[in-house]
Amino acid sequence: MNIEGPCLGKAVICEPILRALPAWFGIEEAIVHYVGEIDRLPTFLAGDADRAVGFVSLKQHNPSSAEVYVIAVRSEVHRQGVGRALIDRAKEWLKGQGVEYLQVKTLGPSHGDAGYAKTRAFYAAVGFRPLEELTELWDDRNPCLIMVQKL
């Protein structure tokens, strides 16, 4: 498994991965928004010569903090270290850029979605800690959990 990046202009490679994960990326407007942003954001791709199986795109908010804007890994390679490798490579690169803090936003635990419980467990396993759950950021039906880590 190779990790390439950071790259710009990779939405055409990332979009099929998003669309292959409807339990996480099932809202068309959200996919279109992600695709529009991915082309402008530093993105790391995981895969081999034949195809990409995962990616992470980063958004830097200021010189000391950045966000995992979107991460997606094809379900057939879940639990094989692809997501961890992407996050590790992204963290390594961000540290080299002088970034001190990394955050990620995900569906909060008050929602009760079992798939997102696994997502939160993944983020915890790669070093993120819950900071705050907000209902004002997205909406009452989609509470946003902000998770953070010091790099």
Backbone as a ProteinNet text record, in pm:
[ID]
protein_1_A
[PRIMARY]
MNIEGPCLGKAVICEPILRALPAWFGIEEAIVHYVGEIDRLPTFLAGDADRAVGFVSLKQHNPSSAEVYVIAVRSEVHRQGVGRALIDRAKEWLKGQGVEYLQVKTLGPSHGDAGYAKTRAFYAAVGFRPLEELTELWDDRNPCLIMVQKL
[TERTIARY]
84.2	0	88.4	74.3	149.6	63.2	126.3	59.7	127.7	50.9	100.2	48.1	130.9	82	176.2	140.5	11.2	1.2	-119.2	-148	-267.7	-279.4	-397.8	-466.1	-592.9	-661.5	-694	-724.2	-748.3	-895.3	-986.8	-1128.4	-1179	-1129.6	-1175.4	-1140.7	-1034.3	-996.1	-1073.6	-1099.8	-1164.5	-1315.8	-1379.3	-1525.5	-1579.2	-1522.7	-1576.6	-1563.6	-1461.8	-1447.3	-1559.6	-1587.7	-1699.7	-1830.6	-1854.3	-1981.6	-1993.5	-1881.4	-1883.6	-1916.4	-1933.1	-1957.8	-2085.9	-2202	-2325.7	-2369.1	-2324.5	-2360.5	-2295.6	-2184.6	-2115.8	-2133	-2141.2	-2147.2	-2267	-2385.4	-2505.9	-2588.4	-2540.7	-2614.9	-2546.9	-2618.6	-2561.4	-2499.8	-2570.7	-2517.5	-2383.9	-2372.3	-2247.7	-2134.5	-2164.9	-2062.3	-2013.4	-2106.3	-2070.3	-1983	-2017.7	-1938.1	-1797.2	-1788.4	-1657.6	-1572.3	-1630.9	-1556.9	-1504.3	-1585.5	-1541.2	-1425.3	-1422.7	-1315.8	-1188.4	-1203.8	-1088.3	-985.2	-1029.5	-934.4	-842.3	-887.5	-808.3	-732.8	-752.7	-693.8	-582.1	-480.9	-377.9	-441.1	-418.8	-483.8	-378.7	-392.8	-307.1	-392	-336.7	-406.2	-339.1	-419.8	-369.1	-412.4	-319.2	-354.7	-231.6	-253.9	-143	-150.3	-76.5	-71.2	-205.9	-291.9	-418.9	-529.8	-537.4	-645.3	-623.4	-686.1	-684.2	-794.8	-764.1	-864.3	-901.6	-830.9	-863.1	-792.4	-838.9	-776.6	-810.5	-730	-760.2	-724.8	-815.8	-791.6	-787.3	-694.6	-669.7	-704.4	-753.2	-782.3	-710.5	-621.4	-547.8	-624.5	-656.8	-735.5	-648	-528.9	-433.1	-297.3	-190.3	-58.1	-42	-120.8	-100.2	-205	-312.1	-413.6	-468.4	-503	-558.3	-668.9	-739.5	-853.6	-845.5	-884.6	-911.4	-1044.8	-1039.3	-1160.4	-1250.3	-1188.3	-1263	-1163.5	-1205.5	-1128.1	-1226.1	-1184.9	-1269.6	-1181.4	-1221.8	-1151	-1255.6	-1233	-1328.6	-1352.8	-1478.1	-1517.3	-1445.3	-1407	-1341.8	-1200.9	-1146.3	-1014.7	-1019.8	-1141.8	-1151.1	-1077.9	-1022.6	-954.2	-825.9	-766.9	-639.3	-527.5	-550.3	-446.8	-439.4	-530.2	-525.8	-555.6	-661.4	-696.7	-587.3	-534.1	-424.5	-303.1	-267.9	-153.1	-176.7	-297.8	-330.4	-317.3	-374.3	-367.2	-222	-147	-6.7	73.3	53.3	126.4	85.2	-45.8	-96	-37.9	-33.1	21.8	170	242.9	386.3	407.8	329.4	341.2	302.8	192.4	148.2	251.7	312.1	418.4	531	567.2	670.9	633.4	503.4	453.3	440.7	474.4	465.5	329.1	238.9	105.1	116.2	47.2	52.7	-70.8	-186.1	-311.6	-387.7	-449.3	-530.5	-667.6	-770.9	-907.2	-979.7	-1086.8	-1177	-1318.3	-1413.2	-1553.6	-1624.9	-1707	-1780.1	-1915.3	-2001	-2132.7	-2116.6	-2179.1	-2162.7	-2232.7	-2191.2	-2245.8	-2392.3	-2444.2	-2585.6	-2677.9	-2623.6	-2703.3	-2732	-2637.2	-2658.7	-2632.8	-2581.2	-2552.6	-2435.6	-2458.3	-2355.5	-2233.4	-2253	-2140.8	-2050.7	-2111.9	-2031.9	-1969	-2024.2	-1956.6	-1822.3	-1820.1	-1694.8	-1600.7	-1656.2	-1574.2	-1508	-1584.4	-1528.2	-1422.2	-1444	-1344.1	-1215.2	-1227.8	-1109	-1033.4	-1105.8	-1038.8	-969.3	-1032.7	-969.3	-842.6	-848.4	-733.1	-613.3	-638.7	-528.3	-493.5	-542	-495.8	-589.1	-705.8	-799.5	-873.4	-906.7	-984.7	-1105.4	-1221.5	-1340.7	-1322.8	-1361.5	-1354.5	-1494.4	-1585.4	-1718.5	-1815.4	-1939.1	-2045.4	-2136.1	-2160.9	-2240.6	-2359.8	-2475.7	-2592.6	-2612.2	-2540.7	-2557	-2475.8	-2372.6	-2284.1	-2352	-2407.4	-2479.7	-2628.9	-2689.6	-2827.6	-2860	-2980.2	-3019.5	-3018.4	-3048.9	-3052.8	-2914.1	-2816.2	-2679.7	-2580.7	-2573.9	-2482.3	-2337	-2259.4	-2119.5	-2029.1	-1950.5	-1849.3	-1716	-1654.8	-1521.5	-1421.2	-1327.6	-1220.8	-1088.6	-993.7	-867.4	-749.4	-632.4	-507.8	-395.1	-297.4	-176.3	-76.6	-17.9	77.7	217.3
-118.6	0	124.4	205.2	329.5	446.9	545.7	671	779.6	847.8	953.8	1087.5	1189.1	1321	1397.4	1520	1581.3	1624.1	1611.7	1646.4	1740.7	1816.4	1898.2	1841.4	1874.7	1836.6	1688.5	1623.1	1478.4	1440	1534.4	1504.4	1392.1	1386	1283.3	1143.1	1129.8	1001.4	975.8	1082.9	1068.9	1051.1	1110.9	1104.6	961.4	869.5	732.5	665	700.6	643.2	694.6	824.9	880.5	812.3	796.5	738.2	589.7	523.6	382	363.4	473.4	467.4	542.8	496	571.7	581.4	491.4	501.1	623.6	669.8	787.2	908.9	885.5	995	974.3	975.8	946	1066.8	1186	1307.3	1372.3	1378.8	1426	1565.2	1657.5	1793.4	1793.1	1706.1	1697.3	1642.4	1540.8	1485.1	1592.6	1665.4	1770.5	1875.1	1911	2008.7	1954.7	1830.8	1770.3	1769.3	1724.6	1714.3	1851.1	1954	2088.2	2136	2097.3	2139.7	2055.5	1926.8	1836.4	1885.3	1935.5	1980.4	2090.8	2168.6	2281.1	2249.7	2129.7	2096.3	1993.4	2000.9	1896.4	1761.2	1666.4	1535.3	1426.3	1325.9	1207.5	1092	1012.8	898.4	768.9	669.1	536.1	440.1	356.5	258.4	196.2	138.5	80.4	134.6	76.8	127.1	117.3	24.7	3	98.5	127.5	217	264.8	380	435.4	368.5	338.8	277	368.4	480.3	573.2	704.9	805.5	936.7	1016.5	1117.7	1216.9	1353.2	1450.2	1588.2	1674.5	1768.2	1852.2	1997	2065.9	2209	2279.8	2371.7	2446.2	2574.3	2594.7	2711	2831.1	2806.8	2911.5	2842.9	2916.4	2853	2740.5	2739.9	2638.2	2527.9	2537.8	2432.6	2395.9	2268.9	2214.8	2115.5	2073.6	1983.1	1869.5	1751.1	1643.2	1681.9	1738.9	1788.1	1672.1	1571	1450.6	1335.7	1220.2	1097.3	988.8	905.7	795.7	679.4	560.5	437.4	336.4	276.6	177	68.5	27.6	-66.2	-200.6	-243.7	-374.2	-375.8	-257.7	-253.9	-191.3	-177.7	-130	-227.2	-174.1	-250.6	-318.6	-260	-311	-207.5	-101	-1.8	111.9	115.6	220.2	356.8	366.9	493.5	542.5	451.6	487.7	538.7	470.9	513.5	652.7	678.8	810.9	919	893.4	990.7	1010.3	901.8	913.4	998.2	974.8	1051.1	1197.6	1222.2	1359.4	1431.5	1364	1425.5	1457	1365.4	1386.5	1511.4	1523.8	1638.4	1768.2	1764.5	1884.5	1931	1836.9	1873.9	1946.3	1897.8	1961.4	2101.4	2129.4	2261.9	2353.1	2300	2379.2	2378.3	2293.8	2284.7	2212.4	2263.7	2207.5	2126.1	2161	2096.3	2048.2	1932	1874.6	1842.7	1876.8	1847.1	1767.9	1704.4	1637.7	1656.5	1670.5	1681.8	1556.9	1499.3	1378.5	1379.5	1288.2	1279.2	1241	1317.9	1300.4	1178.5	1136.2	1015.9	1027.6	1148.1	1159.7	1117.5	1103.6	1058.2	908.3	830	686.3	600.3	654.3	577.9	482.9	352.4	250.9	266.6	304.6	324.3	436.8	543.5	656.1	628.3	535.7	492.7	429.1	351.9	292.9	400.7	501.7	612.6	683.8	713	780.1	692.5	562.3	471	474.3	481.4	493.9	621.7	733.2	860.2	855	793.9	780.2	694.9	589.1	499.1	567.6	671.8	742.6	872.8	887.2	996.5	1112.5	1112.6	1222.3	1202.6	1314.2	1311.3	1402.7	1362	1446.1	1579.2	1686.2	1819	1867.4	1865.1	1919.1	1869.9	1845	1812	1933.2	1973.8	2093.2	2058.3	2110	2093	2216	2323.6	2447.7	2447.8	2366.2	2371	2312.5	2194.2	2132.6	2150.5	2064.7	2084.6	1985.6	1997.2	1912.6	1763.8	1730.2	1589.4	1533.4	1623.3	1584	1654.4	1608.5	1673.4	1651.8	1758.5	1755.2	1737.2	1631.3	1611.1	1661.6	1754.7	1801.5	1721.6	1659.5	1584	1649.7	1651	1720.4	1636.5	1674.6	1617.8	1716.2	1709.9	1789.3	1706.7	1769.2	1698	1699.3
0	0	0	-101	-112.1	-67.8	-6.3	26.7	-55.7	-137.7	-225.1	-173.9	-178.2	-144.2	-54.6	-28	-58.2	-205	-258.5	-396.7	-400	-505.7	-532.4	-656.6	-675.6	-798.4	-810.1	-698.2	-701	-681.9	-698	-676.2	-766.7	-888.8	-982.1	-930.7	-854.1	-795.4	-666.2	-590	-459.1	-466.8	-564.8	-573.2	-576.4	-655.4	-654.5	-517.6	-441.3	-307	-217.9	-224	-146.7	-184.2	-311.9	-359	-323.6	-299.5	-261.4	-113.2	-39.3	105.4	141.9	92.3	115.4	261.7	347.3	489	553.3	497.4	550.9	460.8	331.6	235.5	143.1	199.9	123.4	82.7	111.9	78.1	-42.5	-153.2	-279.1	-266.5	-200.5	-186.9	-112.3	-12.7	63.8	-23.6	-103.5	-192.7	-289.7	-349	-444.6	-375.9	-253.4	-178.8	-151.6	-101.7	-76.5	-202.9	-312.5	-439	-480.9	-465.2	-499.9	-415.4	-290.4	-199.7	-215.4	-239.4	-246.4	-346.9	-459.8	-562.5	-513.2	-413.3	-362.8	-233.6	-179.9	-50.2	-65.4	22.6	19.9	52.3	-35.4	-25.6	-37.5	47.3	43.5	-6.6	-98	-156.7	-114	-81.7	-48.7	-158.7	-202.2	-303.4	-364.2	-479.5	-554.6	-696.7	-784.4	-921.7	-992.7	-949.4	-1018	-975.2	-844.1	-800.4	-657.7	-630.5	-494.9	-413.9	-288	-199.7	-84	-69.6	37.2	17.5	89.8	83.3	208.1	233.6	335.9	278.3	297.3	256.6	382.1	383	500.7	471.3	572.8	560.9	673.9	638.3	740.3	770	898.3	939.4	973.2	1023.9	1057.2	1068.9	1094.5	1095.5	1198.1	1306	1409.2	1412.1	1330.4	1337.2	1199.9	1189.1	1065.1	1100.8	999.3	1015.9	915	959.4	865.4	802.3	684	618.6	576.9	515	477.9	465.2	514.3	498.1	457.2	364.2	318.6	275.3	316.2	280.9	234.9	121.4	68.9	173.3	185.6	291.4	280.9	160.6	147.6	207.3	238.5	302	442.3	496.5	634.7	726.7	833.8	938.2	887.1	782.7	730.2	741.7	818	842	742.4	646.3	543.9	605.8	683.4	746.5	839.8	918	1010.2	932.5	823.6	742.7	683.1	638.6	584.5	691.7	809.2	918.3	962.2	975.4	1016.8	917.5	788.8	686.8	689.5	707.1	714	835.4	949.4	1070.6	1052.8	994.3	969	883.2	776.6	687.5	758.7	834	905.4	1007.5	1078.8	1173.4	1100.5	984.3	903.7	857.6	852.9	816.6	938.4	1057.3	1179.7	1245.9	1198.7	1257.6	1391.6	1492.5	1628	1665.2	1608.5	1648.5	1525.7	1540.4	1433.6	1490.4	1415	1456.9	1348.8	1390.8	1297.7	1351.3	1260.4	1297.6	1248.4	1335.1	1299.8	1369.5	1331.7	1394.3	1540.4	1628.4	1771.8	1828	1948.1	2010.2	2051.2	2066.2	2102.4	1988.2	1867.6	1752.8	1761	1806.8	1823.4	1701.2	1594	1473	1497.7	1474.8	1501.7	1411.2	1286.3	1195.1	1242.4	1289.1	1337	1472.5	1548.6	1671.7	1634.8	1526.7	1478.2	1426.6	1361.3	1312.7	1429.4	1534	1651.8	1719.2	1721.6	1779	1696.7	1565.3	1479.3	1512.7	1519.4	1549	1684.8	1783.3	1915.1	1904	1824.4	1809.2	1743.1	1663	1596.9	1669	1792.3	1877	1901.5	1840	1863	1995	2060.2	2183.6	2166.7	2221.6	2207.8	2280.6	2214	2273.4	2309.7	2211.6	2236.2	2129.3	2171.2	2077	2063.4	1939.2	1911.1	1823.2	1857.9	1770.7	1683.2	1712.4	1636	1506.4	1498.4	1381.9	1257.8	1271.7	1160	1184.3	1267.1	1310.8	1421.8	1479.7	1592.9	1558.9	1434.5	1394.1	1364.7	1349.7	1316.8	1410.5	1536.1	1629.7	1586.7	1590.6	1547.6	1668.1	1667.4	1768.5	1712.8	1782.6	1746.3	1828.4	1760.2	1825.1	1788.6	1881.6	1860.9	1906.2	1859.3	1910.2	1888.7	1978.7	1965.1	1885.1	1784	1699.6	1759.7
[MASK]
+++++++++++++++++++++++++++++++++++++++++++++++++++++++++++++++++++++++++++++++++++++++++++++++++++++++++++++++++++++++++++++++++++++++++++++++++++++++

